[in-house]
């Protein structure tokens, strides 16, 4: 089943069975048809659902109801989805699945840099959306069980979304943190540009693009600006790895 790019929303919680025991999913979209369809699909899948038609309503619900995941449209009246994602990410680590009709690489990068964990382009399959929701919740639960990843003098606070070299807090963007977290989850393992593109940005690597290399360069600069040893190493002919020199 495909959701059209344009299909009565309220802020009530609708209950289903199964996964709903872990908390509510907040769905944010200003199209009543899409909102209704997604709410029905999530309820049938067993989730409790909160809905909002504007960025302001979404932020209010997120603050008061503490959903376990947010499905967020980009094009919203007033506060747009990118800004909502930034504010949600500044407030905590709730997983964010961003929805948009925009399919260009810069739009995807903007969404992920705003703090989104995944990105789905309209029109999309409801089955794929549900699969991504399940994947994000599995990852969120796993991260809650393992709060801090360490490697040499690097500490990655998964739940707090902070990283340190020794006692120095690294000033990382959401994209840079996600890149470092991916490497920290696979210490000493060489990850190709294709793997990093899929794991961090959520889409297939395009060989003519250097966005992975550029992101690694920015991350290294921030990780080494106080003279620390290099931990993100280039693996010639393959990609990158978190390992000692």
Beta strands, then each sheet from edge to edge (+ up, - down):
strand 1: 2-3
strand 2: 24-28
strand 3: 48-52
strand 4: 69-73
strand 5: 95-100
strand 6: 118-121
strand 7: 124-125
strand 8: 148-151
strand 9: 154-157
strand 10: 162-165
strand 11: 168-169
strand 12: 191-192
strand 13: 232-235
strand 14: 239-242
sheet 1: 1+ 7-
sheet 2: 3+ 2+ 4+ 5+ 6+
sheet 3: 8+ 9- 10+ 11-
sheet 4: 12+ 14- 13+
end
